Amino acid sequence: MMTREETWAKLVQFGIVNGNMPLGKWDLIYKVLSEADLSNANLSGADLFGSNLNYANLSNANLSEASLIETYLVGANLSGSNLYKASLKRAYLSRSNLHGANLRCADLSGADLFGADLSGADLEGANLKGVELNTANLTNAKLDPVAD
């Protein structure tokens, strides 16, 4: 797992951010990171509202408590990633790879997971209200979503 400093340096390298790493929450709203390799990145608590991460490699990344509301993650590799308590409201995750991802207590309300691979994912306590799961692979997924 990369440190937050290493992750910030990678974002600087991509030209997404500049300057010194902020101490608080990272504002990465509406950034374009499609096809970026952010495997093992530490983006915990970052605000990625509306960003484009289509086909990005976020395998084994730490996105715990991140805001991914209305974020585009079509075809993204999120296998083994930590999305504990992440907000993925109305996120576009169709055909994404979430194999073995930690989605405990995540808010996926209204998300598009059409054709996504959620095999082995942990969805205990997740909000799945209005989620599109048509043709999604839920083999061996832990399903104990939050009750209304």
C-alpha positions as CSV (number, residue, x, y, z in Angstrom):
1,M,0.0,0.0,0.0
2,M,1.3,3.4,-0.9
3,T,1.5,6.1,1.7
4,R,-0.6,9.2,1.3
5,E,2.6,11.1,0.4
6,E,3.4,8.6,-2.4
7,T,-0.2,8.8,-3.7
8,W,0.0,12.6,-3.8
9,A,3.3,12.4,-5.7
10,K,1.6,10.1,-8.2
11,L,-1.3,12.5,-8.7
12,V,1.2,15.4,-9.2
13,Q,3.0,13.2,-11.8
14,F,-0.4,12.8,-13.6
15,G,-0.9,16.6,-13.6
16,I,-4.1,16.2,-11.5
17,V,-2.9,18.2,-8.5
18,N,0.0,20.5,-7.8
19,G,1.8,21.9,-4.7
20,N,2.1,20.4,-1.3
21,M,-0.2,17.7,-0.1
22,P,-3.0,19.2,2.0
23,L,-3.3,18.0,5.6
24,G,-7.1,17.5,5.5
25,K,-9.5,16.1,3.0
26,W,-8.3,15.9,-0.6
27,D,-10.5,17.8,-3.2
28,L,-10.4,15.8,-6.4
29,I,-13.8,16.8,-7.7
30,Y,-14.4,16.3,-11.5
31,K,-10.8,15.1,-12.1
32,V,-10.0,13.0,-15.2
33,L,-8.1,9.9,-14.2
34,S,-9.4,7.4,-16.8
35,E,-7.0,4.5,-17.4
36,A,-4.7,5.8,-14.6
37,D,-2.7,3.2,-12.6
38,L,-3.6,4.0,-9.0
39,S,-3.1,0.4,-7.7
40,N,-2.3,0.4,-4.0
41,A,-3.0,4.1,-3.8
42,N,-4.2,5.6,-0.5
43,L,-7.2,7.8,-1.4
44,S,-9.0,7.4,1.9
45,G,-11.4,10.2,2.7
46,A,-10.8,11.9,-0.7
47,D,-13.6,13.7,-2.5
48,L,-13.8,12.4,-6.1
49,F,-17.3,13.6,-6.8
50,G,-18.1,13.3,-10.5
51,S,-14.6,12.3,-11.5
52,N,-13.8,10.1,-14.4
53,L,-11.9,6.9,-13.4
54,N,-13.2,4.8,-16.2
55,Y,-10.9,1.8,-16.8
56,A,-8.5,3.0,-14.1
57,N,-6.5,0.4,-12.1
58,L,-7.5,0.9,-8.4
59,S,-6.7,-2.6,-7.3
60,N,-5.8,-2.9,-3.6
61,A,-6.4,0.8,-3.2
62,N,-7.6,2.4,0.0
63,L,-10.8,4.3,-0.7
64,S,-12.3,4.0,2.8
65,E,-14.7,6.9,3.6
66,A,-14.0,8.4,0.2
67,S,-16.8,10.3,-1.6
68,L,-17.3,8.7,-5.0
69,I,-20.7,10.2,-5.6
70,E,-21.7,10.2,-9.3
71,T,-18.1,9.1,-10.1
72,Y,-17.5,7.2,-13.4
73,L,-15.7,3.9,-12.7
74,V,-16.9,1.9,-15.8
75,G,-14.6,-1.0,-16.4
76,A,-12.4,0.0,-13.5
77,N,-10.3,-2.6,-11.6
78,L,-11.2,-2.2,-7.9
79,S,-10.3,-5.8,-7.0
80,G,-9.2,-6.1,-3.4
81,S,-9.8,-2.4,-2.8
82,N,-11.0,-1.0,0.6
83,L,-14.2,0.9,0.1
84,Y,-15.3,0.7,3.7
85,K,-17.9,3.4,4.4
86,A,-17.3,5.0,1.0
87,S,-20.2,6.9,-0.6
88,L,-20.8,5.5,-4.1
89,K,-24.3,7.1,-4.6
90,R,-25.3,7.0,-8.2
91,A,-21.8,5.9,-9.2
92,Y,-21.3,4.3,-12.6
93,L,-19.6,0.9,-12.0
94,S,-20.8,-1.1,-14.9
95,R,-18.4,-3.9,-15.9
96,S,-16.1,-3.0,-13.1
97,N,-14.0,-5.5,-11.2
98,L,-14.8,-5.5,-7.5
99,H,-13.6,-9.0,-6.8
100,G,-12.8,-9.4,-3.1
101,A,-13.4,-5.7,-2.4
102,N,-14.4,-4.5,1.0
103,L,-17.7,-2.6,0.6
104,R,-18.8,-2.9,4.2
105,C,-21.2,-0.1,5.2
106,A,-20.7,1.6,1.8
107,D,-23.5,3.6,0.4
108,L,-24.2,2.2,-3.1
109,S,-27.7,3.7,-3.4
110,G,-28.7,4.2,-7.0
111,A,-25.3,2.9,-8.3
112,D,-25.0,1.2,-11.7
113,L,-23.3,-2.2,-11.2
114,F,-24.5,-3.7,-14.4
115,G,-22.3,-6.6,-15.3
116,A,-19.9,-5.9,-12.4
117,D,-17.8,-8.6,-10.8
118,L,-18.6,-8.6,-7.1
119,S,-17.5,-12.2,-6.5
120,G,-16.0,-12.5,-3.0
121,A,-16.9,-8.9,-2.2
122,D,-18.0,-8.0,1.4
123,L,-21.2,-6.0,1.2
124,E,-22.3,-6.4,4.8
125,G,-24.1,-3.3,6.0
126,A,-24.0,-1.7,2.5
127,N,-26.9,0.4,1.3
128,L,-28.1,-1.3,-1.9
129,K,-31.3,0.7,-2.4
130,G,-32.0,1.2,-6.1
131,V,-28.8,-0.5,-7.2
132,E,-28.6,-1.9,-10.8
133,L,-27.2,-5.5,-10.4
134,N,-28.4,-7.0,-13.7
135,T,-25.9,-9.6,-14.8
136,A,-23.6,-8.8,-11.9
137,N,-21.5,-11.7,-10.5
138,L,-22.2,-12.1,-6.8
139,T,-20.6,-15.5,-6.4
140,N,-19.4,-15.9,-2.8
141,A,-20.2,-12.3,-2.0
142,K,-21.1,-11.5,1.6
143,L,-24.6,-10.0,1.4
144,D,-26.2,-8.6,4.5
145,P,-27.3,-5.2,3.3
146,V,-28.6,-2.5,5.7
147,A,-32.3,-2.7,6.3
148,D,-34.7,0.2,5.6
